[in-house]
Amino acid sequence: LKIILMGDVCTGKSSLITRFIDDIFDSIVASTSTIEINKQTKLIEIDKKQLNIEIYDTSGDLECCEHQRNAVRLYKYLNGVIFVYSITDLYSFDNLKLWLNQLIIHSGNKDIPKLIIGNKIDSEDKRRQVTYEKGLKFAEENDSLFMEASAITGQNVFESFEMFIKKIIQVEKLTNKKNKIQCRCM
């Protein structure tokens, strides 16, 4: 399965991936901006089946032309998209609309499975700018799953990825079933 993470710079996309892949929080990864698209893989077991998951990390820069070209090439091969914002940054939440539009325009697939993660819940006491309810409402309006998580503590990271991977598998099964039915009718 191929999954891409999209969202603004400094929302914690790379840290979420590192937490999911290696179960660590790496402060060097957290303080380094992704310049191009990076791919990491993880073999996981879901429902007694081994799955190879390819996770693509993006720069978070909508203006970067090279990033745009590389991401657009990937869109048609994706099985799912995770949009990440920081609960401590309202601007990153507001920009989810831009990221979502970019995906729809370039992939032509508004029905691709989507997960929205509000990251940095470890900081919520100090600086929360986006409520849980606001994030959930946006996700529901855009036919997306929703979770809040913390790459630092690991809270809800594995649960988010696992829930999303199961959703992708469910969608893939339905799509394959629908395609088989259509083939028999022709």
MIDOSE-1310 file (N, C-alpha, C; in nm, 2 decimals, decimal comma, always signed):
residues 186
lkii	+0,08/-0,12/+0,00/+0,00/+0,00/+0,00/+0,09/+0,12/+0,00; +0,04/+0,22/-0,07/+0,12/+0,35/-0,08/+0,04/+0,46/-0,02; +0,10/+0,53/+0,08/+0,03/+0,64/+0,16/+0,13/+0,76/+0,15; +0,07/+0,87/+0,13/+0,15/+1,00/+0,13/+0,10/+1,09/+0,25
lmgd	+0,19/+1,15/+0,31/+0,15/+1,25/+0,42/+0,17/+1,39/+0,36; +0,06/+1,47/+0,37/+0,07/+1,61/+0,32/+0,03/+1,71/+0,43; +0,07/+1,83/+0,42/+0,04/+1,93/+0,52/+0,15/+2,03/+0,52; +0,13/+2,14/+0,60/+0,23/+2,25/+0,61/+0,36/+2,20/+0,67
vctg	+0,46/+2,29/+0,65/+0,59/+2,27/+0,72/+0,57/+2,28/+0,87; +0,65/+2,20/+0,94/+0,65/+2,20/+1,09/+0,52/+2,15/+1,15; +0,45/+2,07/+1,09/+0,33/+2,01/+1,15/+0,36/+1,87/+1,21; +0,48/+1,82/+1,18/+0,52/+1,69/+1,24/+0,50/+1,57/+1,15
kssl	+0,49/+1,59/+1,02/+0,47/+1,47/+0,93/+0,59/+1,37/+0,94; +0,71/+1,42/+0,93/+0,82/+1,33/+0,94/+0,83/+1,26/+1,07; +0,80/+1,34/+1,18/+0,80/+1,28/+1,31/+0,70/+1,17/+1,33; +0,58/+1,19/+1,28/+0,47/+1,09/+1,28/+0,52/+0,96/+1,21
itrf	+0,58/+0,98/+1,09/+0,63/+0,86/+1,02/+0,74/+0,79/+1,10; +0,84/+0,87/+1,16/+0,94/+0,81/+1,23/+0,89/+0,73/+1,35; +0,79/+0,79/+1,42/+0,72/+0,72/+1,53/+0,66/+0,59/+1,49; +0,59/+0,60/+1,37/+0,52/+0,48/+1,33/+0,62/+0,37/+1,28
iddi	+0,72/+0,41/+1,21/+0,82/+0,31/+1,15/+0,91/+0,26/+1,26; +0,97/+0,35/+1,34/+1,07/+0,30/+1,43/+1,03/+0,31/+1,58; +0,91/+0,36/+1,61/+0,86/+0,38/+1,75/+0,96/+0,47/+1,83; +1,01/+0,57/+1,77/+1,09/+0,67/+1,85/+1,05/+0,81/+1,81
fdsi	+1,09/+0,90/+1,89/+1,08/+1,04/+1,85/+1,22/+1,09/+1,84; +1,26/+1,14/+1,72/+1,39/+1,18/+1,69/+1,39/+1,33/+1,68; +1,46/+1,40/+1,77/+1,46/+1,55/+1,77/+1,53/+1,60/+1,65; +1,62/+1,53/+1,59/+1,69/+1,58/+1,47/+1,59/+1,58/+1,35
vast	+1,52/+1,47/+1,34/+1,41/+1,46/+1,24/+1,31/+1,57/+1,26; +1,27/+1,59/+1,38/+1,17/+1,70/+1,41/+1,22/+1,84/+1,38; +1,35/+1,86/+1,39/+1,39/+2,00/+1,36/+1,45/+2,02/+1,22; +1,44/+1,92/+1,14/+1,49/+1,92/+1,00/+1,37/+1,92/+0,90
stie	+1,37/+2,02/+0,81/+1,26/+2,02/+0,71/+1,29/+1,93/+0,60; +1,18/+1,86/+0,56/+1,19/+1,77/+0,44/+1,20/+1,86/+0,32; +1,30/+1,83/+0,23/+1,32/+1,91/+0,11/+1,25/+1,85/-0,01; +1,26/+1,72/-0,02/+1,20/+1,65/-0,13/+1,11/+1,54/-0,08
inkq	+1,05/+1,46/-0,16/+0,97/+1,35/-0,11/+1,06/+1,23/-0,07; +1,04/+1,19/+0,05/+1,11/+1,07/+0,11/+1,02/+0,96/+0,12; +1,07/+0,84/+0,10/+0,99/+0,71/+0,11/+1,05/+0,63/+0,22; +0,96/+0,58/+0,31/+1,00/+0,48/+0,41/+0,90/+0,36/+0,40
tkli	+0,95/+0,24/+0,43/+0,86/+0,13/+0,43/+0,86/+0,05/+0,56; +0,74/-0,01/+0,58/+0,73/-0,09/+0,70/+0,64/-0,21/+0,67; +0,68/-0,33/+0,72/+0,61/-0,45/+0,70/+0,52/-0,46/+0,83; +0,39/-0,47/+0,81/+0,30/-0,48/+0,93/+0,21/-0,60/+0,90
eidk	+0,15/-0,64/+1,01/+0,05/-0,75/+1,01/-0,09/-0,69/+1,04; -0,18/-0,70/+0,95/-0,32/-0,65/+0,98/-0,41/-0,77/+0,94; -0,50/-0,81/+1,04/-0,59/-0,92/+1,02/-0,52/-1,04/+0,96; -0,41/-1,07/+1,03/-0,33/-1,19/+1,00/-0,27/-1,20/+0,86
kqln	-0,25/-1,08/+0,80/-0,19/-1,07/+0,66/-0,07/-0,97/+0,67; +0,04/-1,01/+0,61/+0,16/-0,92/+0,61/+0,14/-0,82/+0,49; +0,16/-0,70/+0,53/+0,14/-0,59/+0,43/+0,27/-0,50/+0,43; +0,31/-0,47/+0,31/+0,43/-0,38/+0,29/+0,37/-0,24/+0,27
ieiy	+0,39/-0,15/+0,36/+0,34/-0,02/+0,36/+0,45/+0,08/+0,31; +0,43/+0,15/+0,21/+0,52/+0,26/+0,16/+0,46/+0,39/+0,20; +0,54/+0,47/+0,28/+0,49/+0,59/+0,33/+0,58/+0,70/+0,27; +0,52/+0,80/+0,20/+0,59/+0,91/+0,14/+0,57/+1,04/+0,22
dtsg	+0,68/+1,10/+0,25/+0,68/+1,22/+0,33/+0,71/+1,34/+0,24; +0,63/+1,44/+0,25/+0,64/+1,56/+0,16/+0,70/+1,68/+0,23; +0,74/+1,78/+0,16/+0,81/+1,89/+0,21/+0,72/+1,99/+0,29; +0,59/+1,99/+0,25/+0,50/+2,08/+0,32/+0,51/+2,22/+0,26
dlec	+0,57/+2,23/+0,14/+0,58/+2,36/+0,07/+0,50/+2,36/-0,06; +0,38/+2,42/-0,05/+0,30/+2,42/-0,17/+0,36/+2,49/-0,29; +0,46/+2,58/-0,26/+0,52/+2,66/-0,37/+0,63/+2,60/-0,44; +0,69/+2,49/-0,38/+0,81/+2,43/-0,43/+0,77/+2,35/-0,56
cehq	+0,82/+2,40/-0,67/+0,79/+2,34/-0,80/+0,83/+2,19/-0,81; +0,95/+2,17/-0,77/+1,01/+2,03/-0,78/+0,92/+1,93/-0,69; +0,89/+1,98/-0,58/+0,80/+1,90/-0,49/+0,67/+1,87/-0,56; +0,61/+1,97/-0,62/+0,48/+1,96/-0,69/+0,49/+1,85/-0,80
rnav	+0,59/+1,86/-0,88/+0,61/+1,76/-0,99/+0,62/+1,62/-0,94; +0,70/+1,60/-0,83/+0,72/+1,47/-0,78/+0,59/+1,42/-0,71; +0,52/+1,50/-0,64/+0,40/+1,46/-0,57/+0,29/+1,42/-0,68; +0,28/+1,51/-0,78/+0,18/+1,48/-0,88/+0,20/+1,35/-0,95
rlyk	+0,33/+1,31/-0,97/+0,36/+1,18/-1,03/+0,31/+1,06/-0,94; +0,32/+1,09/-0,81/+0,28/+0,98/-0,71/+0,13/+0,97/-0,70; +0,05/+1,07/-0,72/-0,09/+1,07/-0,69/-0,17/+0,96/-0,75; -0,14/+0,92/-0,87/-0,22/+0,82/-0,94/-0,19/+0,68/-0,88
ylng	-0,08/+0,66/-0,81/-0,05/+0,53/-0,76/-0,08/+0,52/-0,61; -0,13/+0,62/-0,55/-0,16/+0,62/-0,40/-0,28/+0,54/-0,37; -0,28/+0,48/-0,25/-0,39/+0,41/-0,19/-0,46/+0,49/-0,09; -0,39/+0,59/-0,03/-0,45/+0,68/+0,07/-0,36/+0,80/+0,10
vifv	-0,42/+0,90/+0,16/-0,35/+1,03/+0,19/-0,38/+1,06/+0,33; -0,28/+1,10/+0,41/-0,29/+1,15/+0,54/-0,25/+1,30/+0,54; -0,35/+1,38/+0,58/-0,33/+1,52/+0,59/-0,30/+1,55/+0,74; -0,19/+1,63/+0,76/-0,15/+1,66/+0,90/-0,15/+1,81/+0,92
ysit	-0,20/+1,85/+1,03/-0,19/+1,99/+1,08/-0,15/+1,98/+1,23; -0,10/+2,10/+1,27/-0,07/+2,11/+1,42/-0,18/+2,17/+1,49; -0,22/+2,11/+1,60/-0,33/+2,17/+1,68/-0,29/+2,31/+1,74; -0,16/+2,33/+1,73/-0,11/+2,46/+1,79/-0,09/+2,57/+1,68
dlys	-0,14/+2,54/+1,56/-0,12/+2,63/+1,45/-0,24/+2,63/+1,36; -0,32/+2,73/+1,38/-0,45/+2,75/+1,31/-0,43/+2,76/+1,16; -0,32/+2,83/+1,12/-0,28/+2,85/+0,98/-0,26/+2,71/+0,91; -0,20/+2,62/+0,98/-0,18/+2,48/+0,92/-0,31/+2,41/+0,90
fdnl	-0,40/+2,43/+0,99/-0,54/+2,38/+0,98/-0,61/+2,44/+0,86; -0,61/+2,57/+0,85/-0,68/+2,64/+0,75/-0,62/+2,60/+0,61; -0,50/+2,57/+0,60/-0,43/+2,53/+0,47/-0,47/+2,39/+0,43; -0,54/+2,31/+0,52/-0,58/+2,17/+0,47/-0,67/+2,18/+0,35
klwl	-0,74/+2,29/+0,34/-0,83/+2,30/+0,22/-0,74/+2,31/+0,09; -0,63/+2,38/+0,10/-0,54/+2,39/-0,02/-0,48/+2,26/-0,05; -0,44/+2,18/+0,05/-0,38/+2,05/+0,03/-0,48/+1,96/-0,03; -0,60/+1,96/+0,02/-0,70/+1,87/-0,03/-0,74/+1,91/-0,17
nqli	-0,75/+2,03/-0,20/-0,77/+2,08/-0,34/-0,66/+2,03/-0,44; -0,54/+2,05/-0,39/-0,42/+2,00/-0,47/-0,44/+1,86/-0,51; -0,47/+1,77/-0,41/-0,48/+1,63/-0,43/-0,59/+1,60/-0,53; -0,71/+1,66/-0,52/-0,82/+1,64/-0,61/-0,79/+1,69/-0,75
ihsg	-0,73/+1,80/-0,76/-0,70/+1,86/-0,90/-0,60/+1,77/-0,97; -0,49/+1,73/-0,90/-0,39/+1,65/-0,97/-0,41/+1,50/-0,98; -0,49/+1,45/-0,89/-0,51/+1,30/-0,89/-0,64/+1,27/-0,97; -0,74/+1,37/-0,97/-0,87/+1,34/-1,03/-0,95/+1,24/-0,95
nkdi	-0,91/+1,21/-0,82/-0,98/+1,11/-0,74/-1,02/+1,17/-0,61; -1,14/+1,22/-0,60/-1,18/+1,28/-0,47/-1,23/+1,17/-0,37; -1,23/+1,04/-0,42/-1,28/+0,93/-0,34/-1,16/+0,86/-0,27; -1,04/+0,90/-0,29/-0,93/+0,83/-0,23/-0,94/+0,83/-0,08
pkli	-0,91/+0,72/-0,01/-0,92/+0,73/+0,14/-0,83/+0,84/+0,20; -0,89/+0,91/+0,29/-0,82/+1,02/+0,36/-0,83/+1,01/+0,51; -0,72/+1,05/+0,57/-0,72/+1,06/+0,72/-0,66/+1,20/+0,75; -0,72/+1,26/+0,84/-0,67/+1,39/+0,89/-0,62/+1,37/+1,03
ignk	-0,50/+1,41/+1,06/-0,44/+1,40/+1,19/-0,41/+1,54/+1,24; -0,46/+1,57/+1,36/-0,43/+1,69/+1,43/-0,31/+1,65/+1,52; -0,19/+1,69/+1,49/-0,07/+1,65/+1,56/-0,04/+1,75/+1,68; +0,05/+1,70/+1,76/+0,11/+1,78/+1,87/+0,01/+1,80/+1,99
idse	-0,07/+1,69/+2,02/-0,16/+1,70/+2,13/-0,09/+1,70/+2,27; +0,04/+1,67/+2,26/+0,12/+1,68/+2,38/+0,14/+1,83/+2,43; +0,11/+1,92/+2,34/+0,12/+2,07/+2,36/-0,01/+2,14/+2,39; -0,12/+2,06/+2,40/-0,25/+2,12/+2,40/-0,28/+2,21/+2,52
dkrr	-0,22/+2,18/+2,63/-0,24/+2,26/+2,75/-0,19/+2,40/+2,73; -0,08/+2,42/+2,66/-0,02/+2,54/+2,64/-0,07/+2,63/+2,53; -0,09/+2,56/+2,41/-0,11/+2,65/+2,29/-0,21/+2,60/+2,19; -0,31/+2,52/+2,23/-0,41/+2,47/+2,14/-0,48/+2,58/+2,07
qvty	-0,48/+2,58/+1,93/-0,55/+2,68/+1,85/-0,67/+2,62/+1,77; -0,67/+2,48/+1,76/-0,77/+2,42/+1,68/-0,84/+2,31/+1,77; -0,97/+2,33/+1,80/-1,04/+2,23/+1,88/-1,05/+2,10/+1,82; -1,07/+2,00/+1,90/-1,10/+1,86/+1,85/-1,22/+1,87/+1,76
ekgl	-1,32/+1,94/+1,81/-1,45/+1,94/+1,73/-1,44/+2,01/+1,60; -1,35/+2,11/+1,59/-1,33/+2,18/+1,46/-1,26/+2,08/+1,36; -1,16/+2,01/+1,41/-1,09/+1,91/+1,33/-1,18/+1,80/+1,28; -1,26/+1,75/+1,37/-1,36/+1,64/+1,34/-1,46/+1,69/+1,24
kfae	-1,51/+1,81/+1,25/-1,61/+1,86/+1,16/-1,55/+1,87/+1,02; -1,43/+1,93/+1,01/-1,36/+1,94/+0,88/-1,35/+1,80/+0,81; -1,30/+1,70/+0,89/-1,28/+1,57/+0,84/-1,42/+1,51/+0,79; -1,52/+1,53/+0,87/-1,65/+1,47/+0,82/-1,70/+1,54/+0,70
ends	-1,68/+1,67/+0,69/-1,72/+1,75/+0,57/-1,64/+1,70/+0,44; -1,52/+1,64/+0,46/-1,44/+1,60/+0,35/-1,42/+1,45/+0,34; -1,52/+1,38/+0,40/-1,52/+1,23/+0,38/-1,39/+1,17/+0,43; -1,34/+1,21/+0,54/-1,21/+1,17/+0,59/-1,22/+1,11/+0,73
lfme	-1,14/+1,02/+0,76/-1,12/+0,97/+0,90/-1,05/+1,08/+0,98; -1,06/+1,08/+1,11/-1,00/+1,19/+1,19/-0,94/+1,13/+1,32; -0,82/+1,18/+1,36/-0,76/+1,14/+1,48/-0,67/+1,26/+1,53; -0,65/+1,27/+1,66/-0,55/+1,36/+1,71/-0,44/+1,27/+1,76
asai	-0,32/+1,32/+1,75/-0,20/+1,24/+1,79/-0,09/+1,32/+1,84; +0,01/+1,25/+1,89/+0,14/+1,31/+1,93/+0,25/+1,23/+1,89; +0,34/+1,28/+1,80/+0,46/+1,21/+1,76/+0,56/+1,20/+1,87; +0,56/+1,30/+1,96/+0,65/+1,30/+2,07/+0,62/+1,19/+2,17
tgqn	+0,50/+1,18/+2,21/+0,46/+1,07/+2,31/+0,42/+0,94/+2,25; +0,39/+0,95/+2,12/+0,34/+0,83/+2,05/+0,19/+0,81/+2,06; +0,12/+0,89/+2,14/-0,02/+0,88/+2,16/-0,10/+0,88/+2,03; -0,18/+0,78/+2,01/-0,26/+0,76/+1,89/-0,19/+0,75/+1,75
vfes	-0,06/+0,74/+1,75/+0,01/+0,73/+1,62/-0,02/+0,60/+1,56; +0,01/+0,49/+1,63/-0,01/+0,35/+1,57/-0,16/+0,33/+1,54; -0,24/+0,38/+1,63/-0,38/+0,36/+1,62/-0,43/+0,43/+1,49; -0,38/+0,55/+1,47/-0,42/+0,63/+1,35/-0,38/+0,55/+1,22
femf	-0,26/+0,51/+1,21/-0,21/+0,44/+1,09/-0,29/+0,31/+1,07; -0,30/+0,23/+1,18/-0,37/+0,10/+1,17/-0,52/+0,12/+1,13; -0,59/+0,22/+1,19/-0,73/+0,25/+1,15/-0,73/+0,28/+1,00; -0,64/+0,36/+0,96/-0,64/+0,41/+0,82/-0,61/+0,30/+0,72
ikki	-0,51/+0,22/+0,75/-0,47/+0,10/+0,67/-0,59/+0,01/+0,65; -0,66/-0,02/+0,76/-0,78/-0,10/+0,76/-0,89/-0,04/+0,67; -0,90/+0,09/+0,67/-1,00/+0,16/+0,59/-0,96/+0,14/+0,44; -0,83/+0,16/+0,41/-0,78/+0,15/+0,27/-0,81/+0,00/+0,22
iqve	-0,78/-0,10/+0,30/-0,81/-0,23/+0,26/-0,95/-0,26/+0,23; -1,04/-0,20/+0,32/-1,18/-0,21/+0,30/-1,23/-0,15/+0,17; -1,17/-0,03/+0,14/-1,21/+0,04/+0,01/-1,15/-0,04/-0,11; -1,03/-0,09/-0,10/-0,97/-0,17/-0,21/-1,06/-0,29/-0,23
kltn	-1,11/-0,36/-0,13/-1,19/-0,48/-0,15/-1,32/-0,44/-0,22; -1,38/-0,33/-0,18/-1,51/-0,29/-0,24/-1,49/-0,25/-0,39; -1,38/-0,18/-0,41/-1,34/-0,14/-0,55/-1,32/-0,26/-0,64; -1,25/-0,36/-0,59/-1,22/-0,48/-0,66/-1,35/-0,56/-0,69
kknk	-1,43/-0,57/-0,59/-1,56/-0,64/-0,60/-1,65/-0,57/-0,71; -1,65/-0,44/-0,70/-1,73/-0,36/-0,80/-1,68/-0,38/-0,94; -1,55/-0,38/-0,95/-1,49/-0,40/-1,09/-1,52/-0,54/-1,14; -1,52/-0,64/-1,06/-1,55/-0,78/-1,10/-1,69/-0,79/-1,15
iqcr	-1,78/-0,72/-1,08/-1,92/-0,72/-1,11/-1,94/-0,65/-1,25; -1,88/-0,54/-1,27/-1,89/-0,47/-1,39/-1,83/-0,55/-1,51; -1,73/-0,62/-1,49/-1,67/-0,70/-1,59/-1,76/-0,81/-1,64; -1,83/-0,87/-1,54/-1,92/-0,98/-1,58/-2,04/-0,93/-1,66
cm	-2,08/-0,81/-1,64/-2,20/-0,75/-1,71/-2,17/-0,71/-1,85; -2,05/-0,69/-1,89/-2,02/-0,64/-2,02/-2,01/-0,75/-2,12
